Amino acid sequence: MKVSITTARLLPHQGLPFRGHDESENSHNKGNFFEFLNVYSKANEDKNKEQMAVLLCYVDKRGHVLEQFIRIVHVTDTTALSLKEAISAFLFSLNLSLSRVREQGYDGVSNMRGSFNGLKSLILRENSSAHYIHCFAHQLQLALVYVARHNDDADWFFVLLSQSCNIVGGSAKRRDLFREKQTIKVIEELSHGNLETGKGLNQELGLRRSGDTRWGSHYGSVLNLLATFSCVIEVLQIVGKDSPKQDQKTEANRLVKFLQDFDFVFLLHLMKNVLGITNELCLALQRKDQDIENEMALVKVAKDRLQAMRDDGWTCLLDEVSSFCTKHEINIPNMENRFVLQGKSARKAPHITHLHHYRVDIFCAIIDTQLQELNNRFDEINSELLLCMACLNSRDSFRAFDREKLVKLASFYPAEFSDVGLVALSNQLENFIVDVRTMDRFSNLNRLSELASVMVKTNKHITHP
């Protein structure tokens, strides 16, 4: 922590950039902050320890929902079992118990969220009421990142996309050249009657770098590259010819070759459609003022649209890609011919057609992985839990109130509600809603935490425990 703070304070004073263009694990240029930490860690290997930060979220006696950082706990390793034992021991030291936990949340990596041996599963076996609720915006990002990182074709595509953005937008001179090419293109299209004129039309587009922490930014990069494809190629060709740096010339020429290949164009359109399907959901989940009911509906919309795309979207996608290739004079392979991966021996290559490669190995594989990840991360229990909880939203005189769903919510917590208690709860909820709808203090609350606080202030938590 001390090194991180010192580095964060030092770099601006030295006039050094804080972050790099590529902070991925295998990058050789992660930026000064990570490079500094890496050097320090190698020089002080004895000081590196596996540690876990523990935060507790709880409701105090006043009905206030509090979330506090408690302590950094040393762990011998990061296996799920070691983490569970460390958490149990830590809670015991505070006179707390895992049996009182009603929610757990982690960063979503496999040793945390694994369905069988992950930390969340180990705790759930001991306490079935400790439901795993992860930040939904982060879950969607992780689902999308998983597709890119675990599918060779998608991973290759996003690497090329990032490199293209870095080269074209890497200097003020190249950005000016890119804008100039766009202007010429717009004038040319207008003269041929291919563009309409009007307020807000034909705006200048930038080829912004996308960031893994905001996966929705990749969708913007894909759309902009589609709209400015010929301009990007022209700029890369100029850099490949005139750049004073040989490594930049080599990189630019390599990108021109790959970007003008059917493989890249196919993935460009496929990822445009996949990311477009999930974009509204991605934006909705990042809003501070969240509407759980609508967001869960968007999750279902995304799943349904991806499934429909897999079932019936192949022909439309292939036509779209072929049209783009024809416009930009890119060779289109005969789908019935045998497919051989570049650089591989045709004699040893599997006997599959181009149609099989693009439709099965790429199109279906990417969509299937995306659907599987969405189903895993937005599972039925978590979705139902949140939809039921949304029924306590007090807006518009508790318009979302649903007695049956709230009884269902209570059933997720058998330690608090027995079978007899669930039967009694139905009438108790009706008494509660009639009571609070008559009080102005409950009419304009925006959050569940506000409802809890007002109930304590008005002693309604005693009347309706």
N, C-alpha and C positions, 0 to 999 in steps of 0.2 A: 504494500500500500504506500509506504514511504517513497519507494522508487517511482511508482506511478505518479504520485503528486509532484515529486521533484522534477520528473521528466516533463510533465504537463506545464510546469512553471518555467522550465528552462528553455524549451524549444522556441516559444514566441520571442523571448528576449534575444535569441541568437538569429532571429529572422529565418528559421527553418520551418518548412511545411510540417504539419502535425501528422497527416495521414498520407498513405500511398494510394496508388490507383488500383492495386490488387492486394487485398489483405488476406487472401485465401491461404490455406495451410502450406501449399507447395510453392507459393510465390517467392521470388527472389528479390522483390522490391515491395515490402509491406508498408513502407513509410518509416519515418524516423522514430516514432513512438514505439512501435513493435521491435524495430531493429535495436534500439537502445535497451529495451527490456531483455531481449534475447542475449545480448552481450553480457549484461549484468548477471543473468541466470547462469550462463556458462562459467563465469568467474566466481560464482558463489553457489556451487551445487549443493553444499552442505546446508544452505539456508532454505532450499526449496522443499516445501512440504505439501502434502495433499490436505486441502482444507475445504470445509463446507460452511457456507453462510446460512444461518437459520433465522427466518422471520416468522413471527406469529401474528395471525389475524384473529381478533376476538371481539366480543361485545362486553363492555364494562357495565357496571350497575346502573349507569345513567342511560343505557341504551345506545351509547356511542360505539360505532364500529371503528376499531383501531387496528392499525397494522404497523408493527414495530420490528426493526432489526434488533435481534437479541444478542447474538454472539457469533464469532467465527470458531467453528469446532474442528479440531485436528482429527483426521481419519487416517488409518493405516493404508488404505487403498480405496479406490472408487467403485468397488463391486457393490451391487445392490444390498447384499447381506451386511457388509461392513457399514454402509451408510445407515441401514435400518437399526443396527445395534448402537451406532453412535447417537442417532436421534432418540432412541428409547432411553439410553443412559442420560442424555442431556435433559430430556423432559423429567426423568425421575429426580435429577438433581434440583429441579424447580418445584418438586412435589406435584408434578403433573403426570398424566398417563396417556398412552396411545389410545386407550379406550374412550377418551373424551374428544378425540380429534374428529371433526366433521367434514373436513376438506383437506386435500393435499394438492400442491401444485409445484411443478418443477420446470426445467427448461426444455423438456420434451425429447432428450436424447434416449437411446435405447435402454441403457442401464436404469433409467428412471421410469419410463413408461411401458417397458416390456410386458406383454400380456401374461407371461408365465412366471418369469423370474425377475422382473423389474421391481424397483423399490415400491412403486405404487401397488403392485400386486401382492408383495410380501406384507405390506401394511393392511391391505384389504382383507387378507386371509385372517388376520388377527382382529380386525375391526371392520365389519361390513358397512358401517356408516361413514367411513373416511373416504368419501367419493373423490375421485381424481378429476379436478376441474382445471383445465389449462387455458391460458389466454387464447381466445378463439382466433384473433388476428394473427398471433404467432403460430397457431396450429395450421392455419391456411398457408402461411409462408413456408413452414416446415414441409407441408405436403407438396408444395410446388418445387421447393428446393430438392426434395427427395427424388422427384422425377428427373430433374436435371443432373443430379449427382450420381444416380444409379442407373442411368440409361446412357450408354456410350454416345449414341447419336445426338441426344439432347445436350449432353455435357459438351460435346465438340461444338455444337451450334452456338451455345452461349459463350464459349471461349472466343470464337470468331467474332460474335457480336460485340463483345467487350473490347477486343483488340481493334476492331474497326472504329468504334467510338473513340478510343484512345488516340489512334493515329490521326483521324480527321479533326478531332477537337483538341489535339495536343499542343497547339500554339495559336497565337492570335493571327498569324499570317495564314495558317491553314483554315481557321474559322472564317476569316474574311474571304478566302478563296471559295469556300463552301457556300457562303451567302451569295457570292457573285454568280456561281454556277446555278443556284436556285433561281436567282432573278432572271438570268438568261433563259432558263427552262420555262418559267412562268410566261415570259414575253412570247416565247416561241409557241407555247400551247394556246395562248390567247389569240395569236395571229391565225392559228388554224381552227379556231372556234371550238377547241376541246375543253376550255374552261369558261365558267361563268364569272362575270364581274359583279361586285356588290360589296357592301360593308361587311367586314369580318371574313371575307373569302380570300383565298390565296395568301394566307399569312406565312411569314418566314418560319421555317421549322429548324430546330436545333437537334443535333445528334447527341443528346445528353448521355453521359455515362450512367449506367444503372447500378444500383447497390443491392447487395444481398439482404441488408436489413430492411429494405422496403421493396419486396418482390414485385409489387405493382409497377415499379419503375421500369421493369423489364418490358412490360406491355407497351409503355410509351416509347421505349427504344425500338421495339419491333415495328410499331406503327410508323414511326418517323423514318426508319430505314426503308420500309416499303414505299413510302411517299417520295423519298429522295434517293432512290436506289441508283439511278443513272448519275446523279451528282456525286454521290459517294464514290462510285467507280472512277469517275473522272479525276477527283481529287487524289485518290489512291494512285492512279496512273501517273499523275504529275509528281507526287512524292517519290514514287518508284523510279522516276527518271531524273528528277532534279535535286533531290535531297543531298546535302553535303555529307550526311552520315550514311555509311554503307549498310549498317544494321537496319536503319529505317527504310532504305531502298529495298533491301531484301524482304523485310517484313511486309511492306506495302505491296510489292509484286506478288508475294505469296497470297496475300489476302484477296487481291484482284482475281487470282486463279480460283481460289476456293469460293468466293462470293458469286462468281459467274458459272458455278457448277449446279446441276440439277439437284444434287443432294441438299445443298444449302438452301436453295429456293424452296424446295419441298418443306423443309423444316421451318423456314421462315413463315410460310403460310399456315402450317400445322400449329405452330406455337402461337401465332396470332389468334387462331380460333380457340385454342385451349385456354390461353390467358384471357381472352375476351370473355369467355364463358364465366370465368371466376372473378373478373375485375370488379363488378358491382358488389359482389360479396366481400371482396378484399377491402373496398372503400367503406362499406357499411360497418365492417368489424373494427375499423380504425377510428370511427367517430367516438367522441367522448360521451355524447348523449345517445346511448345505444337503445335500440328497440329489439329485444330478444326475440319476440314473436316473428317480426319481419326478417330478422337475420336467419332464424332457423328455416323460414320459408325459402330464403335465398340459397341456403345450403342444399335444400331439396331440389330447387331449380337447377343449381349447378350440376348435381348428380344426374338429374333427369336429362339435361341437355347433353352432357358428356356421353351418356348411354345412347341417346338418339343419334349423336354424331357418329358413334362407333357403328351403330346398326345401319344408318342410312346416309352417312355423310361422305363416304369415300369418293363416289363419282363426282360430286360437287367440288370437293377439294382438288381432285386430279384435274378437273377442267379449269379451275382457278389457277393452279400452278402452271398448267400448259399454256394458258393465255398469257401469263406473265412472262414465261420463257420465250414465247414467240415474239412478244413486244420487245424484249431486250436481247434477242438473238442468242439465246442459250439453248444448247442442244438438249433435246428430249429423247431419252432412251426408249426403245421399243419394249413395251411392258411384257411381251411374250418371249423376248430373248433371255438367254441365260445370264444371271447376274454373277459378276466376279468382282470382289473387293479390290480396289486399287492397290497395287503393290504385292498382291497375292498370286500364287501360281494357279492358272486356270485348271491345270490337271488335278490339283488337290482341292479345288473349291467345291463346296456342296452344290448339288444339282438343283438349284432353285432359280426361278425367273425373277426379273425386275419387279413384276407385279407382286410376287410373294414377299420380296424384300421390303418394298415400300409399304405395302398394305399390312402385312402380318408383323414383320420384324420392327417396323417403326410406328406406323399409324395405330394399329391395335395395341402394340406393346406400351406405348406412351399413354394412351387413353386408359388402358386397363390398370396401369400402375397408378395413374392419377385417381381413378375411381376407388381403387383399393385403399390408397392413403386417406382419401376423404372419408371413406367408411370407417377406417380404423381410428382416425383422429376425431371425427364428429360422430361418435357411436350413439346408438339408440338411447342408452341410459343417460349419458350426459345431456343429450338434446332434450329428452323428456324431463329431466330434472330442472333444466333452465326454463323450459316452457311452462312447467308447473309453477316455478318460482315467480315467473312474470305475472301470474294471476294476483299477486299481492301489490301490483303497481297501483298507486292511489290516484293517478291522473284521471281527470274527468269523472270524479266521484266513484272511483274504483270500477271504471268501465270494464277492465280486464278481469274482474273477479269471477272465478269459476270454482264452485264448491267441490265438484268432483275431482278436478285437477289438483286442488289443494289437499284433499284427502289422499290422492295418489302420491303427492309430494311427501306427506307424513309417513307413508308406507316405506319410503326409502330410509327411514330412521327408526328401526325397530327398538332401539334402546330408549327412545323417548315415547313411542306410541305402541302400545300393545294392541292386540286384536280388539279387545273391548274398548280401548281408548280411541281406536279408529272409528268405531260405531258411534261413540259419543261425540267425536269431533265434528261430524256432519252438522248436528244441531248447534254446536258451539260456534261454528263458522257463520251460520245464519244469524245468530245473535250478534256476533261481532260486526258483520257488514251493515245490519240495520242500525246499530249503535253509532258507528263511526261516520256513516253517511249523513247523520244529523248534525255533525260538528264541523264548524268552519276550519278548525285547526288541522283537519285531515284532508282538506279539499285540494290543496295546492302543493303536495309533496312530490318531489321528483325522483327520490331514490328510496330503496328499501331501508337504508341506514337512517334516513330522515323519519320514516314511519316508526322504526324501533325507538328512536329518541323521543318522539312526541308521545308514543304510548307510555313511556316511563314518566314523562312530565305530567301527563293527565291521569296517571295511575291505571290506565287501561290494561297494562300488562298484568295487573292483579285481577281485574275483572275478567280478562280474556287471556289466561296464561298460555 
